[in-house]
């Protein structure tokens, strides 16, 4: 079996911006980084020149750069700029692989392969006409050209993944001519194989066979290694259980997130509400926050809400979402345990400590929130109560989205009804009991942005009910201060549009904020960051 493999886990982009290279890099690294920038620019130009729809979307330039930056520098060396659309395919497969239900994501297509001049590897070009037989092409390599299949696979990266995949392809009867293996900086793989040995007219059958064999391999690994079951995340387990209904998942009768109350030590009370209390505490030597429901208020409705919050929180894991640790679900002591956020809430910082955010810092906070919300929306979770009180800061002033007490998993129809949230931040369609979707959170985010900008309570001279009536009937919105950056003004106004379809989604919001942060962060803020970082900026922000 002829095989040329390029593999590695080197992270890329150290110090590389779109048109710069790091002064601390070695000459070889600098050359590679410069080449990566050149390839990025050429791919971008070709996609835009061809009028590709995705390339015309706002923020695409940064998305494409992020794609190159999460892969090894070597990826740019392997990309064929003549086939710029390949990069979009790689980007799409990696995005699909983020969802365990889509793993592995596979693309199979027919390519025409001929040797390149150095004789060490093959050069594949996409075959537009599957009817071309070997030897029919007019190319100078026609005597040696033949149709082959190119298989691209993306999944979560694991040790020995490449050897497992090559063994699987061999089992199917494929002869590997080329293999290119890449690992992303965030734990995913992108593996490209050029193979022969399968009838060229049966591309779809090859894809089906691959998906079937991959599932068999998963089953075999799980059966041979009981320990591996406990390390598989929940969605993967659900997928295997549904597709391999004879697979038995070991169960000791308890859920891994169920917490024994004996292991919880309660400390000082942080907050108290009508239905529950929040304590700082310790769980197995880890500092935690413990939200306890008051037993006298635990009715069926509150139990349902509690169950919903546990159901959602145990499924999410993102650096900008407060991390769920476990729960006590045996009445009467119902509680939810999360990581402890020592920085407190953004609401307390603004309104109780009278702190304020200078604009570059505000943008960092807004990006944190947007990333957390984008993650939730990608998992079909609508928060429904996004406000400054539900945004918490850790010791490094990283901001995380918290409190899923009224969050809901989006219905299959994509719309929901029922009023929830807090009036001052609530979208008009929610106030009016109309059907709504994830864009309701974008409206609330717009109000939060204004709150970060001004340090004021939205509609502070109105009661919550008066504010709600004004928002719905009169299109009332907070007054944006003069001298606010025009792009930030535009984002605020788009986010709180009355028509939800006119509001941006969080993936676009992240692009807008990151671009704005680049613009405002090149001067004064860079100096501040060097002299103390984000935490010192926040501390200096106190009045």
C-alpha positions in Angstrom: 0.0 0.0 0.0 1.6 3.3 -1.1 1.1 5.9 1.5 2.4 9.4 2.2 1.5 10.7 5.6 1.9 14.2 7.1 0.8 14.4 10.7 1.4 16.7 13.7 -0.2 18.6 16.5 1.8 21.9 16.4 -0.4 24.8 17.2 -0.3 27.7 14.8 -0.7 31.4 14.6 1.7 32.4 17.4 1.7 36.1 17.1 0.4 36.0 13.5 -2.1 38.6 12.5 -3.7 38.9 9.0 -0.7 40.8 7.6 2.1 40.4 10.2 4.4 37.9 11.7 5.9 37.6 15.1 9.3 39.1 15.6 10.3 36.3 18.0 9.8 33.5 15.5 12.7 31.6 14.0 13.4 32.3 10.3 11.7 29.0 9.3 8.6 29.8 11.4 8.5 33.3 10.0 8.6 31.9 6.4 5.8 29.4 7.2 3.7 32.1 8.9 4.2 34.4 6.0 3.2 31.6 3.6 0.1 31.0 5.7 -1.0 34.6 5.4 -0.4 34.5 1.7 -2.5 31.3 1.3 -5.2 32.8 3.5 -5.3 36.0 1.3 -5.3 34.0 -1.9 -8.1 31.7 -0.8 -10.1 34.7 0.4 -9.6 36.5 -2.9 -10.6 33.5 -5.0 -13.8 32.8 -2.9 -14.9 36.5 -3.1 -14.0 36.7 -6.8 -16.1 33.6 -7.5 -19.0 35.2 -5.6 -19.4 32.3 -3.2 -22.4 33.0 -1.0 -20.6 32.2 2.3 -17.7 34.5 1.5 -20.0 37.4 1.0 -21.4 37.2 4.6 -20.4 39.8 7.2 -17.4 38.7 9.3 -16.4 35.9 6.9 -12.8 37.2 6.6 -12.3 36.7 10.4 -14.0 33.3 10.3 -11.7 32.1 7.6 -8.6 33.4 9.5 -9.8 31.7 12.6 -10.1 28.4 10.6 -6.5 28.7 9.4 -5.4 29.7 12.9 -6.9 26.6 14.7 -5.1 24.2 12.4 -1.3 23.7 12.2 0.7 26.1 10.0 1.4 23.1 7.9 -2.3 23.0 6.8 -1.7 26.2 4.7 1.2 24.4 3.0 -1.0 21.5 2.0 -4.0 23.6 0.8 -4.5 23.7 -3.0 -5.4 27.4 -3.7 -6.8 26.3 -7.1 -9.5 24.5 -5.1 -10.4 27.3 -2.6 -13.8 25.8 -1.9 -12.0 22.8 -0.3 -11.2 25.1 2.7 -15.0 25.9 3.1 -15.6 22.1 3.1 -13.0 21.6 5.8 -14.4 24.4 7.8 -18.0 23.0 7.5 -16.9 19.5 8.5 -15.0 20.8 11.6 -18.1 22.8 12.5 -20.3 19.7 12.2 -18.0 17.7 14.4 -18.6 20.1 17.3 -22.0 18.3 17.7 -21.4 14.7 19.0 -24.5 13.6 17.0 -22.6 14.5 13.7 -19.4 12.7 14.5 -17.6 11.7 12.5 -18.5 14.2 9.8 -17.5 12.6 6.4 -17.2 14.0 2.9 -16.4 11.6 -0.1 -15.9 12.8 -3.6 -14.3 11.6 -6.8 -10.9 13.2 -7.8 -8.6 12.8 -10.8 -5.1 12.0 -9.5 -1.8 12.3 -11.4 1.8 12.4 -10.1 3.5 15.8 -9.5 7.0 16.6 -10.6 8.9 15.6 -7.6 7.4 12.1 -7.8 7.0 11.8 -4.0 3.2 12.3 -3.8 0.1 12.6 -5.9 -1.8 15.8 -6.9 -5.6 15.4 -6.8 -7.9 17.6 -8.8 -11.7 17.4 -8.4 -13.3 15.4 -11.1 -16.3 17.3 -12.6 -17.3 14.6 -15.0 -17.6 11.1 -13.4 -17.8 9.7 -16.9 -14.1 10.3 -17.6 -12.3 7.0 -17.7 -8.7 6.7 -16.9 -6.7 7.7 -20.0 -9.4 9.9 -21.5 -8.1 13.2 -20.2 -6.1 15.5 -22.5 -3.6 16.3 -19.7 0.0 15.6 -20.2 -0.3 13.1 -17.3 -3.2 11.3 -19.0 -1.4 8.0 -19.4 -1.2 7.7 -15.6 -4.3 9.6 -14.5 -7.1 7.6 -12.8 -10.2 8.5 -10.8 -9.8 8.0 -7.1 -11.9 8.9 -4.1 -10.9 11.7 -1.6 -12.2 11.0 1.9 -12.3 13.8 4.4 -13.1 13.0 8.0 -13.5 15.3 11.0 -14.2 14.1 14.6 -13.0 14.8 18.1 -9.2 14.1 18.3 -8.1 11.0 20.1 -4.8 9.1 20.5 -4.1 6.7 17.7 -7.0 8.1 15.7 -5.0 8.2 12.4 -3.9 4.5 12.8 -7.5 3.5 13.6 -8.8 5.3 10.5 -6.2 3.9 8.2 -6.9 0.4 9.5 -10.6 0.9 8.9 -10.0 2.0 5.3 -7.9 -1.0 4.7 -10.6 -3.3 6.1 -13.1 -1.8 3.6 -10.6 -2.8 0.8 -9.2 0.7 0.0 -5.6 1.3 -1.0 -4.4 4.7 0.5 -2.3 6.8 -1.8 -2.2 9.9 0.4 -3.0 10.8 4.0 -2.9 14.2 5.5 -3.7 14.4 9.3 -4.3 17.7 11.2 -5.2 18.3 14.8 -6.9 21.6 15.7 -6.0 23.7 18.7 -9.4 22.9 20.3 -9.3 19.2 20.2 -10.7 18.1 16.8 -9.2 16.3 13.9 -9.2 16.8 10.1 -8.0 13.9 8.1 -7.8 13.7 4.3 -7.2 10.4 2.4 -6.9 9.8 -1.3 -7.8 6.2 -1.9 -8.3 3.7 -4.7 -10.1 0.3 -4.7 -13.7 1.4 -4.8 -15.8 1.6 -8.0 -15.7 5.3 -9.0 -19.4 5.5 -9.8 -20.4 4.4 -6.3 -19.3 7.4 -4.3 -22.5 7.5 -2.1 -22.2 3.8 -1.4 -18.6 4.4 -0.2 -19.7 7.1 2.1 -22.5 4.9 3.6 -20.0 2.0 4.0 -17.6 4.4 5.8 -20.2 5.6 8.2 -21.3 2.0 8.9 -17.8 0.8 9.6 -17.0 3.7 11.9 -20.0 2.9 14.0 -18.9 -0.8 14.2 -15.4 0.3 15.3 -16.9 2.5 18.1 -19.0 -0.5 19.2 -16.0 -2.8 19.2 -13.9 -0.4 21.2 -16.7 0.1 23.8 -17.2 -3.6 24.2 -13.5 -4.3 24.6 -12.9 -1.5 27.1 -15.5 -1.0 29.8 -13.5 2.0 31.1 -14.0 3.8 27.8 -17.7 4.0 28.3 -17.4 6.3 31.3 -15.2 8.6 29.4 -17.7 9.0 26.5 -19.7 12.1 26.8 -23.5 11.9 27.2 -24.5 12.8 23.7 -22.1 10.1 22.3 -23.7 7.6 24.7 -27.2 8.6 23.5 -26.2 8.3 19.9 -24.6 4.9 20.4 -27.6 3.6 22.4 -30.1 4.8 19.7 -28.1 3.4 16.7 -26.8 0.3 18.4 -29.8 -0.7 20.5 -28.1 -3.9 21.7 -25.3 -2.0 23.4 -25.6 -2.0 27.2 -24.3 1.0 29.0 -23.2 0.1 32.6 -25.3 1.7 35.3 -24.7 1.6 39.0 -28.0 3.2 39.8 -26.8 6.8 40.3 -26.0 9.6 38.0 -22.5 11.0 37.9 -23.8 14.5 38.7 -25.9 13.5 41.7 -24.2 15.0 44.8 -24.3 13.4 48.2 -25.3 16.3 50.6 -22.8 14.9 53.2 -20.0 16.1 50.9 -21.2 19.7 50.8 -19.9 22.2 53.3 -21.9 25.5 53.5 -20.2 28.8 54.0 -21.4 32.3 54.0 -24.7 33.2 52.4 -24.3 35.3 49.2 -27.9 36.1 48.4 -31.4 35.3 49.3 -34.6 35.4 47.2 -38.2 34.4 47.7 -37.7 30.9 46.5 -34.1 30.1 47.3 -30.8 31.0 48.9 -27.3 31.2 47.4 -24.3 30.1 49.5 -20.6 30.0 49.1 -19.4 26.5 50.0 -16.9 23.6 49.5 -17.5 20.3 47.6 -14.7 17.8 47.9 -12.2 20.6 48.6 -13.4 22.7 45.6 -14.9 26.1 46.2 -18.4 26.1 44.9 -21.7 28.1 44.8 -24.7 26.3 46.2 -28.2 27.4 45.2 -30.7 25.9 47.6 -34.5 25.9 47.1 -36.5 26.8 50.2 -38.4 23.7 51.2 -41.5 25.6 52.1 -41.8 26.9 48.5 -41.1 23.6 46.7 -44.3 23.0 44.8 -44.7 21.0 41.6 -44.1 24.1 39.4 -40.8 24.9 41.1 -39.8 21.3 41.0 -40.4 21.3 37.2 -38.3 24.5 36.9 -35.5 23.0 39.0 -35.5 19.8 36.9 -35.3 21.9 33.7 -32.3 23.8 35.0 -30.5 20.6 36.0 -31.4 19.1 32.6 -29.9 22.0 30.7 -26.9 22.7 32.9 -25.5 19.2 32.9 -25.4 19.3 29.1 -23.4 22.5 28.7 -19.7 23.1 28.9 -18.1 26.3 27.7 -15.6 28.8 29.2 -18.2 31.5 29.1 -21.0 29.5 30.8 -20.9 29.0 34.5 -19.9 25.3 35.0 -22.4 22.9 36.6 -20.8 20.6 39.1 -23.8 18.6 40.3 -27.2 18.7 42.1 -29.0 17.2 45.0 -32.3 16.1 43.6 -33.9 14.3 46.6 -36.5 16.4 48.3 -36.7 18.3 50.5 -33.1 19.4 50.1 -33.0 20.5 46.4 -29.9 22.3 45.4 -27.7 23.1 42.4 -23.9 23.2 42.7 -21.8 25.3 40.3 -18.2 26.7 40.2 -17.8 29.7 42.5 -17.4 33.0 40.7 -15.4 35.2 43.0 -15.8 38.3 40.9 -19.6 38.5 41.6 -22.2 39.7 39.2 -21.8 42.4 36.5 -25.0 43.9 38.1 -23.4 44.2 41.5 -20.2 45.6 40.0 -22.1 48.3 38.1 -24.9 49.2 40.5 -23.7 48.4 44.0 -19.9 48.9 43.7 -20.5 51.8 41.3 -17.8 50.4 39.0 -17.7 51.2 35.3 -16.1 49.6 32.2 -13.8 51.6 29.9 -14.7 50.9 26.3 -12.0 48.4 25.4 -12.7 46.4 28.6 -16.5 46.6 27.9 -15.8 45.0 24.5 -13.9 42.1 26.1 -16.8 41.6 28.5 -19.4 41.8 25.6 -17.3 39.2 23.6 -17.3 36.8 26.6 -21.1 37.1 26.9 -21.6 36.7 23.2 -19.5 33.5 23.1 -21.4 32.0 25.9 -24.7 32.8 24.4 -23.6 31.6 20.9 -22.7 28.3 22.5 -26.1 28.0 24.1 -28.0 28.9 20.9 -25.9 26.4 18.9 -27.3 23.8 21.4 -30.8 25.1 20.9 -31.0 26.6 24.4 -32.8 29.9 24.8 -31.8 31.6 28.1 -34.9 33.9 28.4 -33.5 35.9 31.3 -30.3 37.4 30.1 -29.5 40.5 32.3 -26.5 41.9 34.2 -27.5 40.0 37.4 -27.1 36.7 35.5 -23.6 37.5 34.3 -20.8 36.5 36.7 -17.1 37.2 36.8 -14.3 34.8 37.9 -11.1 35.8 39.6 -9.6 36.7 36.1 -12.6 38.8 35.2 -13.7 36.3 32.6 -17.5 36.8 32.3 -19.8 33.8 32.2 -23.5 33.4 31.6 -25.4 32.0 34.6 -28.8 31.1 36.0 -30.8 28.8 33.8 -33.8 28.8 36.0 -36.1 29.8 33.2 -34.1 28.7 30.2 -35.7 26.3 27.8 -34.5 23.9 25.1 -35.9 25.3 21.9 -39.0 23.5 20.6 -38.8 21.6 17.3 -40.9 24.3 15.7 -38.3 26.8 16.5 -40.7 29.1 18.4 -41.9 29.3 22.0 -44.6 31.0 24.0 -45.1 32.0 27.6 -43.9 35.1 29.4 -40.7 34.9 31.4 -37.6 36.9 32.2 -37.4 40.4 33.6 -39.4 43.2 32.1 -36.5 45.8 31.8 -34.5 43.4 29.6 -37.4 41.5 28.0 -38.0 41.4 24.2 -41.4 42.8 23.1 -42.5 39.5 21.6 -42.0 37.8 25.0 -43.8 40.6 26.9 -46.8 40.2 24.4 -47.0 36.4 24.9 -46.3 36.0 21.2 -44.3 33.1 19.7 -40.5 33.8 20.0 -37.2 32.2 19.3 -33.5 32.7 20.2 -33.6 36.3 18.9 -35.4 37.2 22.2 -32.0 36.7 23.9 -30.4 39.1 21.4 -32.8 41.8 22.4 -31.9 41.3 26.1 -28.2 41.3 25.1 -28.7 44.8 23.5 -30.1 46.1 26.8 -27.2 44.5 28.6 -24.7 46.2 26.2 -26.4 49.6 27.0 -26.1 48.8 30.7 -22.4 48.0 30.4 -21.9 51.3 28.4 -23.7 53.6 30.8 -23.6 51.8 34.2 -27.3 52.7 34.6 -30.4 50.6 35.2 -32.5 50.4 32.0 -35.5 52.8 32.2 -34.5 53.7 35.8 -37.3 56.3 36.2 -40.1 53.8 35.2 -41.5 50.8 37.0 -40.8 47.5 35.3 -44.5 47.4 34.1 -44.3 50.9 32.7 -41.1 50.0 30.9 -42.7 46.9 29.4 -45.7 48.9 28.1 -43.4 51.5 26.6 -41.2 48.9 24.8 -44.2 47.2 23.2 -46.6 50.0 22.4 -44.2 53.0 21.8 -41.0 51.3 20.7 -39.3 52.7 23.8 -35.5 52.1 24.0 -32.8 53.4 26.3 -31.1 56.6 25.2 -27.6 56.0 23.8 -25.1 58.5 25.0 -23.6 61.0 22.6 -20.0 60.3 21.4 -20.6 56.5 21.5 -18.6 54.7 18.8 -20.9 54.6 15.7 -20.4 50.9 15.1 -21.4 50.2 18.7 -24.5 52.4 18.3 -25.3 50.4 15.2 -25.0 47.1 17.1 -27.2 48.3 19.9 -29.9 49.5 17.5 -29.8 46.3 15.5 -29.9 44.1 18.6 -33.1 45.7 20.0 -35.0 45.9 16.7 -38.8 45.4 17.2 -38.8 42.8 14.4 -36.8 39.7 15.7 -35.7 38.8 12.2 -33.8 42.0 11.8 -31.6 41.3 14.9 -28.2 39.7 14.3 -27.4 36.3 15.8 -24.6 35.9 18.2 -22.1 34.5 15.7 -22.3 37.8 13.8 -22.3 39.8 17.0 -19.0 38.1 18.0 -17.5 39.1 14.6 -18.7 42.7 15.0 -17.3 43.0 18.5 -14.0 41.4 17.7 -13.5 43.7 14.8 -14.4 46.7 16.9 -12.0 45.6 19.7 -9.2 45.4 17.1 -10.0 49.0 16.0 -10.1 50.5 19.5 -7.4 48.3 21.1 -4.4 49.2 19.1 -3.5 52.3 20.9 -4.1 53.2 24.6 -5.5 49.8 25.6 -2.4 47.9 24.6 -0.4 50.0 27.0 -2.9 49.3 29.8 -3.0 45.6 29.2 0.8 45.5 29.5 0.7 47.4 32.7 -1.7 45.2 34.5 -4.1 43.2 32.4 -7.8 43.1 32.3 -8.1 42.7 36.1 -6.3 45.9 36.8 -8.4 47.7 34.2 -11.5 46.6 36.0 -10.1 47.6 39.4 -9.1 51.0 38.1 -12.7 51.3 36.8 -14.1 51.9 40.3 -15.4 55.5 40.9 
